[in-house]
């Protein structure tokens, strides 16, 4: 498995502590996470706006994809292969 900084670089993203924290969270969970679950786990490390921007940039670059669930809550998951 590639290291977090290498993955960020592969997707054209700068390596910051906040991005490393969020990506590591996804690497250590084998299921999709909602914004609230992510926010709860990184609570003291970043503000809501920073987290939202990180998730949006990960989705735009194809590192994460979104999955709507039955309650119309969007969840995020790592793209293990190229997402289309």
C-alpha positions in Angstrom: 0.0 0.0 0.0 1.3 3.4 -0.9 2.1 6.0 1.8 -0.2 8.9 2.3 2.2 11.6 0.9 2.8 9.6 -2.2 -1.0 9.2 -2.8 -1.6 12.9 -2.4 1.2 13.6 -4.8 -0.2 11.1 -7.3 -3.5 13.0 -7.3 -1.9 16.4 -7.7 -2.7 17.5 -4.1 -0.3 19.3 -1.8 0.7 17.3 1.3 -0.6 19.0 4.4 -1.2 17.6 7.9 -4.9 18.0 7.5 -5.0 16.2 4.2 -2.8 13.4 5.6 -5.2 13.1 8.6 -8.3 12.7 6.5 -6.7 10.3 4.0 -5.3 8.2 6.8 -8.8 8.0 8.3 -10.1 6.5 5.0 -7.2 4.1 4.8 -8.0 2.7 8.2 -11.7 2.3 7.7 -13.0 -0.2 5.2 -16.4 1.4 4.9 -17.8 4.7 3.6 -17.9 7.6 6.1 -20.4 10.4 6.4 -19.3 14.0 6.9 -20.4 13.8 10.5 -18.4 10.6 11.2 -15.3 12.2 9.6 -15.8 15.4 11.5 -16.2 13.5 14.8 -13.0 11.7 14.3 -10.9 14.8 13.3 -12.8 17.1 15.7 -9.9 18.9 17.4 -7.5 18.9 14.4 -9.4 21.1 11.9 -12.4 23.4 11.5 -15.5 22.5 9.5 -14.6 24.6 6.5 -11.2 23.1 6.1 -12.7 19.6 6.3 -15.3 20.4 3.7 -12.7 21.8 1.4 -10.5 18.7 1.8 -13.3 16.4 1.0 -14.4 18.5 -2.0 -10.9 18.5 -3.4 -10.5 14.7 -2.8 -13.7 14.1 -4.7 -12.8 16.5 -7.6 -9.4 14.8 -8.0 -11.0 11.3 -8.0 -9.4 10.2 -4.7 -12.8 9.8 -3.0 -16.3 9.2 -4.4 -19.6 10.0 -2.9 -22.3 7.4 -2.1 -25.9 8.5 -1.2 -27.5 6.3 1.4 -31.1 5.5 2.2 -31.5 8.6 4.5 -30.2 10.8 1.7 -26.9 11.3 3.6 -23.8 11.5 1.5 -21.0 9.2 2.5 -17.5 9.3 1.2 -15.3 6.3 0.2 -11.8 5.8 -1.3 -11.7 5.2 -5.0 -9.8 1.9 -5.2 -9.8 2.0 -8.9 -10.5 4.8 -11.4 -14.0 6.1 -10.6 -16.1 7.0 -13.5 
